[in-house]
Amino acid sequence: MAEKVAKVGVKKKVGYLYFVDKAGDVSCAKMARGKGKKAGKTEKVAKVGVKKKSGYLYFIDKGGDISCAKMVRGGKKKKAAKKKKRR
């Protein structure tokens, strides 16, 4: 379950990807669509300065605020494939 870290209230524009950068601020970049198009340069939208904890995923929720959720690591182990006997 995600928990709200900071109230920012960013208004999202269509065609842009919003994320929490290394400094803990909200940034956005134009999404690349189709062949040959390059993604746009990143620009800071809001300066927040959230301190990130290891093992958590930080994202911008529907309300435009910064939330975090604990990352799921590992998952279910796959069984090793059995070797067939040769005759």
C-alpha positions in Angstrom: 0.0 0.0 0.0 1.3 3.5 -0.9 1.6 6.3 1.6 1.7 10.0 0.8 5.1 11.6 1.5 4.5 15.3 0.4 1.6 17.3 -0.8 2.6 19.1 -4.0 -0.6 19.3 -6.2 1.1 19.2 -9.6 -1.2 19.6 -12.6 -0.3 17.0 -15.2 -0.3 17.7 -18.9 -1.1 15.0 -21.4 2.0 13.6 -23.2 4.4 14.2 -20.4 6.0 11.8 -17.9 6.1 13.0 -14.3 8.6 11.5 -11.9 10.6 12.2 -8.7 14.2 12.9 -9.6 17.4 12.1 -7.7 17.2 15.4 -5.7 13.6 14.5 -4.5 12.0 17.1 -6.7 9.1 16.7 -9.2 10.3 16.7 -12.8 8.7 16.0 -16.2 9.8 15.0 -19.7 8.0 14.8 -23.0 7.2 11.2 -23.8 8.6 9.7 -27.0 5.9 8.4 -29.3 6.6 6.3 -32.5 9.7 5.5 -34.4 12.5 8.1 -34.6 11.1 10.5 -32.1 13.4 11.3 -29.1 12.2 12.0 -25.6 12.2 15.6 -24.5 14.6 17.2 -22.0 13.7 17.0 -18.4 12.5 20.1 -16.5 11.8 20.6 -12.8 8.1 21.3 -12.1 8.3 21.7 -8.3 11.1 21.8 -5.8 10.3 19.6 -2.9 13.5 18.0 -1.7 12.1 14.7 -0.5 14.7 12.4 1.3 14.4 9.0 -0.4 14.7 5.7 1.6 16.3 2.7 0.0 13.9 -0.1 -1.0 11.0 2.3 -1.7 9.5 3.4 -5.1 8.6 7.1 -5.3 5.9 8.3 -7.7 3.4 11.1 -8.5 -0.1 9.9 -7.6 -3.4 11.0 -9.1 -3.7 14.1 -7.0 -0.3 15.3 -8.1 1.4 14.5 -4.8 4.5 12.5 -4.0 3.8 9.0 -2.7 5.9 6.0 -2.0 5.4 2.2 -1.8 7.7 -0.6 -0.6 9.3 -2.4 -3.6 8.6 -6.1 -4.0 11.9 -7.9 -4.4 12.6 -11.5 -5.4 9.1 -12.9 -6.0 8.5 -16.6 -6.6 11.5 -18.8 -7.5 11.3 -20.7 -10.7 11.8 -24.4 -10.7 15.0 -25.7 -12.4 14.2 -27.4 -15.7 14.6 -31.2 -15.5 17.1 -32.7 -18.0 15.8 -35.5 -20.2 17.6 -38.8 -20.1 19.2 -39.9 -23.4 18.8 -43.4 -24.6 
